[in-house]
């Protein structure tokens, strides 16, 4: 069986009852967050989209099910247009993205699996890195062929994330198995620095971007005063307000691409009661209104 026929979503198979292979059929829905373990999102677009300076804050596995994805980080460029390979993106990679619909359905569809540093650290504790692993640390992104075994491993992870009867411990084992499968094929994700105040704050806000965050509330959640929070962020060349907006806009962009929610609902889910204010922030960050994505 070819790799592109292995993957299934939930109980839906990629083969009809007749046994004839069918294209990737991945339902689109809101991103699924399993705290400290992973996040799964499935973007679906009907028209081309350019996303400038998109930051992959965490290690990311991307499968392009339909259409084409172009990446450009200023130093390297890559195009992915086949479900027979995976795109592997290192943490903290910033790149311009272009998503172009294609295939028989004339859409862009992908699976986006993010893996936090906490999981990567656990993997490295269980598997001491080899010398060869360190040599590929600098590559911001690369492609890897999706063979049958790797596709089966990815499928098991995918089908486990949104199934609550699969507990966190079992899901972690399956994610570790995916990391081991990637390592066997020569790719090891390295965790980013999670002890920085900015990284901790980004994680905190990312788990509840709809909350009315203030520097005082965020500092209290991180066990420090507002003054200490702002001072530490300044030492890391970050500002609370800028980081808050950035996290919310990345969240909003993902919701626009993965759900059929109304713009006002996406605004609320991103922490904005005013649709006009939300649209203003979105356009300032990406260069167009959220309605233009659809």
C-alpha positions in Angstrom: 0.0 0.0 0.0 1.4 3.4 -0.9 2.0 5.9 1.9 -0.7 8.2 0.8 -3.3 5.5 1.3 -2.3 4.6 4.9 -3.5 7.6 6.8 -7.1 7.8 8.0 -8.9 10.3 10.2 -11.0 8.9 13.1 -13.0 6.0 11.7 -12.9 7.2 8.1 -10.8 5.1 5.8 -8.9 6.4 2.8 -10.4 3.6 0.7 -14.0 3.3 -0.5 -15.9 0.1 0.1 -14.9 -0.9 -3.4 -11.2 -0.8 -2.4 -10.5 2.1 -4.7 -8.0 4.6 -3.1 -9.5 8.0 -2.5 -7.6 11.3 -1.8 -6.7 12.5 1.7 -10.0 13.4 3.5 -9.3 15.3 6.6 -12.1 17.1 8.4 -11.5 20.7 9.4 -12.1 21.8 12.9 -10.8 23.9 15.7 -7.2 23.1 16.9 -7.1 20.4 19.6 -4.8 21.2 22.5 -3.4 18.4 24.7 -1.5 20.5 27.3 2.2 19.8 27.7 1.9 17.1 24.9 0.9 18.5 21.5 -1.5 20.6 19.5 -3.3 19.4 16.3 -4.7 21.7 13.7 -6.0 21.0 10.2 -6.0 24.2 8.0 -8.3 24.2 4.9 -8.3 27.1 2.4 -10.1 27.7 -0.9 -7.9 30.5 -2.1 -4.2 31.3 -2.0 -2.9 32.9 1.2 0.4 34.6 2.1 1.3 34.7 5.7 4.3 36.9 6.4 6.7 36.2 9.3 4.8 33.2 10.7 6.7 31.9 13.7 6.7 28.2 14.5 7.3 28.6 18.2 7.4 24.8 18.7 8.7 21.9 16.8 6.2 21.2 14.0 5.3 18.3 11.8 3.3 19.3 8.7 1.7 17.0 6.1 0.3 18.8 3.0 -2.7 16.8 2.0 -3.7 19.0 -0.9 -2.3 22.0 -2.6 1.2 23.5 -2.1 3.1 25.1 0.7 6.0 27.4 0.1 8.4 28.5 2.9 11.0 31.2 2.8 13.0 32.2 5.9 15.3 34.6 4.1 18.1 32.1 3.9 16.4 29.0 2.6 13.4 28.2 0.5 11.3 25.1 0.2 8.1 23.9 -1.5 6.0 21.0 -0.3 3.2 19.8 -2.6 2.8 16.0 -1.9 1.3 14.0 0.9 4.1 11.5 0.3 6.5 13.5 2.5 6.5 15.3 5.8 7.7 18.9 6.5 9.7 19.1 9.7 10.1 22.6 11.2 12.5 23.4 14.0 11.2 25.5 17.0 11.4 29.3 16.7 11.6 29.2 12.9 10.2 32.4 11.3 9.3 32.2 7.6 7.0 33.7 5.0 4.4 31.1 4.0 2.4 30.8 0.8 -0.4 28.3 0.7 -1.8 27.5 -2.7 -4.9 25.4 -3.4 -4.5 22.5 -5.8 -5.5 19.0 -6.7 -8.9 17.7 -7.8 -10.7 19.6 -5.0 -8.8 22.9 -5.6 -8.1 23.4 -1.9 -5.1 23.7 0.4 -5.4 21.2 3.3 -2.8 20.1 5.8 -2.2 18.5 9.1 -0.2 20.7 11.6 1.2 18.8 14.7 3.1 20.9 17.2 5.3 19.3 19.8 6.3 21.4 22.9 9.8 21.5 24.4 8.7 19.6 27.5 7.9 16.6 25.3 11.2 16.9 23.4 13.2 17.2 26.7 11.5 14.0 27.9 12.5 12.3 24.7 16.1 13.3 25.0 16.3 12.1 28.6 15.1 8.7 27.4 17.4 8.7 24.3 20.8 10.3 24.7 21.6 12.2 21.5 24.2 10.8 19.0 26.9 12.9 17.5 25.2 12.8 14.1 22.1 14.3 15.7 23.8 17.5 16.6 25.0 18.1 13.1 21.5 18.9 11.8 20.5 21.2 14.6 20.8 24.3 12.4 18.4 23.4 9.6 15.1 25.4 10.1 13.1 23.0 8.0 13.5 19.8 5.9 11.4 17.3 4.1 11.2 13.6 4.9 9.7 10.8 2.8 6.5 9.4 4.4 7.0 5.6 4.2 4.4 3.1 5.3 5.8 2.7 8.8 6.1 6.4 9.5 2.6 7.0 8.0 1.1 4.4 10.3 2.9 5.9 13.4 1.6 9.4 12.5 -1.9 8.0 12.0 -1.9 6.5 15.4 -0.8 9.8 17.0 -3.4 11.7 15.0 -6.3 9.4 15.9 -5.3 9.5 19.6 -5.2 13.3 20.1 -8.9 14.0 20.0 -10.1 10.7 21.6 -10.5 11.3 25.3 -10.4 7.7 26.1 -6.7 7.8 25.1 -5.2 9.3 28.3 -2.2 11.6 28.4 0.2 8.9 29.4 -0.7 6.7 26.4 -0.6 9.7 24.1 2.8 10.6 25.3 4.1 7.1 24.5 2.7 7.4 21.0 4.3 10.8 20.5 7.6 9.5 21.8 7.2 6.7 19.2 6.8 9.3 16.5 9.9 11.1 17.6 11.8 7.8 17.7 10.6 7.0 14.1 11.8 10.4 12.9 15.2 9.9 14.7 15.6 6.5 13.1 15.3 8.4 9.7 17.9 11.0 10.7 15.8 13.9 12.1 15.9 14.9 15.8 13.9 17.9 17.1 15.8 19.9 19.7 13.9 21.7 22.4 14.0 25.5 22.5 14.9 27.4 25.7 11.8 27.2 27.9 13.3 28.8 31.0 13.0 32.2 29.5 10.3 34.5 30.8 9.0 35.2 27.3 8.6 31.5 26.5 6.8 30.8 29.8 4.5 33.8 29.1 3.8 32.7 25.6 2.8 29.2 26.8 0.6 30.7 29.5 -1.3 33.0 27.1 -1.4 30.4 24.4 -3.4 28.1 26.6 -6.1 30.7 27.1 -5.8 33.5 24.5 -9.4 34.5 25.1 -8.7 35.7 28.6 -8.4 39.4 29.4 -4.7 39.2 30.2 -2.9 42.0 32.0 0.7 42.1 33.0 -0.4 42.0 36.6 -2.5 38.8 36.2 0.2 37.1 34.0 2.9 37.9 36.5 0.8 36.4 39.3 0.3 33.3 37.3 4.0 33.0 36.8 4.7 33.7 40.5 6.3 37.1 40.1 5.2 40.7 40.4 4.2 42.8 37.4 7.4 44.9 37.7 9.6 41.8 37.7 7.7 40.4 34.7 8.2 43.6 32.7 11.9 43.8 33.8 12.7 40.3 32.8 10.9 40.7 29.4 12.8 43.9 28.8 16.1 42.0 29.5 15.0 39.5 26.8 14.0 42.4 24.4 10.3 41.6 24.7 7.3 43.6 25.7 4.2 42.3 27.3 1.7 44.0 25.0 3.6 43.0 21.9 3.9 39.3 23.0 0.2 39.2 23.9 -0.9 40.5 20.5 1.4 38.2 18.7 0.1 35.1 20.5 -3.5 36.1 19.9 -2.9 36.9 16.2 -1.2 33.5 15.6 -4.2 31.9 17.3 -6.7 33.9 15.3 -4.9 33.0 12.0 -5.2 29.3 12.9 -8.9 29.6 13.7 -9.6 31.5 10.5 -8.0 28.6 8.5 -9.3 25.7 10.5 -12.9 26.5 11.4 -16.1 27.9 9.9 -16.6 30.2 12.9 -17.8 33.7 12.3 -15.3 36.5 12.5 -16.9 37.9 15.7 -16.6 34.5 17.3 -13.0 34.2 16.3 -12.4 37.7 17.7 -13.9 36.6 21.1 -11.8 33.4 21.1 -8.7 35.5 20.5 -9.5 37.9 23.4 -11.3 40.8 21.5 -14.8 41.9 22.2 -14.6 44.5 19.4 -14.7 43.0 15.9 -13.3 46.3 14.5 -10.4 46.3 17.0 -9.7 42.7 16.2 -9.7 43.3 12.4 -7.3 46.3 12.9 -4.9 44.1 14.9 -5.1 41.3 12.4 -4.4 43.6 9.4 -1.5 45.3 11.2 0.1 41.9 11.8 -0.6 40.1 8.4 -1.4 42.9 6.0 -5.0 41.9 5.3 -8.4 41.5 7.0 -9.4 38.1 8.5 -12.3 37.9 6.1 -9.8 37.9 3.2 -8.4 34.5 4.2 -11.7 32.9 3.3 
